[in-house]
């Protein structure tokens, strides 16, 4: 039996404060994962949480 989730995927990250101040929703992003070597995942920043 295989389960295929239909929810949107959300990833969270931590960044240095100086870098975070320049990030805004809509910016293009790239992410690499240790589990998938050699592949770059692309996306867009949907929200930023500034404290």
Buried (B, 14 or more C-beta within 10 A) or exposed (E): EEEEEEEEEEEEEEEEEEEBEEBEEEEEEEEEEEEEEEEEEEEEEEEEEEE
